[in-house]
Amino acid sequence: MGAKFPFLSDQDLELTEALGIKETTDKIHGPLPVPFTFALLPDQTIFRIFNGWYFVGRPTPEELRQTIRDLMGRTVKDLDFRGD
């Protein structure tokens, strides 16, 4: 696909079950894992987590931009990306 980042998959829902992120309210389509978006630091630790369905919990492009700006401001010491 040409992506420069990893895709995570839990086809058998093992991790979904282990993490307790299973959505069970939809009896027709469920159980489904709740979608998550992670912003990671360079060492792969989690910097910020967005979770939820539709527009309620998913990050907007502006939220992602601000998160990346904050992340870079904390990790790149010779440049100020925050604009403060």
N, C-alpha and C positions, 0 to 999 in steps of 0.2 A: 504493500500500500504506500510505501515511501515515507511513513511516519518517522519522526525523529525522537519519539517517545514510546514507552511501553504501553501496551493495552493489557489490562488485567481481565481475566476470565475465571468464572466460578461455575462452570457448566453443570456440575453435579450438586451445586448449592451447599457444599461442605463448609466453606468459609462463611457463607451467609448464615448458616446455622450456628457455627462456632462463635461468631461475633454478635449474634442476636439481632441482626438487621433485617429479619424477615418481615415483610408486610403481609398481614393475614386478614385484613378487613375486606378485601375483594375476594369473595367466595367463588366467582366465576373464573378469574384469571390467576388467582394466587395459588400457592404462595410465591411472592416475588421479592427479590432483594431491593431494599431502598437504595436509590442511586446516590453515590457520593462523588465529590470532586475534591482532590487533595492538591494543595500547593506544598511542594517539597523543598527543603533546604538543599544545598549542594551535597551534603552528606546523606541525603535521602531520608532525613527525619521529617516528620510532618510539621509544617509551619502553620497551616490553616486548613480547616475542613468545612466544606459546604455540603449539606445533605437535604434531600427532599425531592418531591415530585413537582412537575410542571414548573411554574415560575415562582412558586412559594419558596423553595429551598435551593434552587439552582442559582449559581452566581451569574450576574449580568456581565456583559463585557466590561463595563466600567468597574465593577467589583473586582474582577480578575486583574484589570490594569492596575488598580490601586493596591491590590495584594502583591503583585509582582514588583511594583515600585517600592513598597514597604520592605519586601524581602530583599531586593537589591540594595536598598539603603542600609540594611543591617549586615549584609554580607560583603559588599564591595566597598572597601574602606577609603579608596582614593577618589571616589566620585559621590556626589550627593544627588540621588535620584528622587528624593522626596520633595524637593523644592522648598524646604523650610528655610 
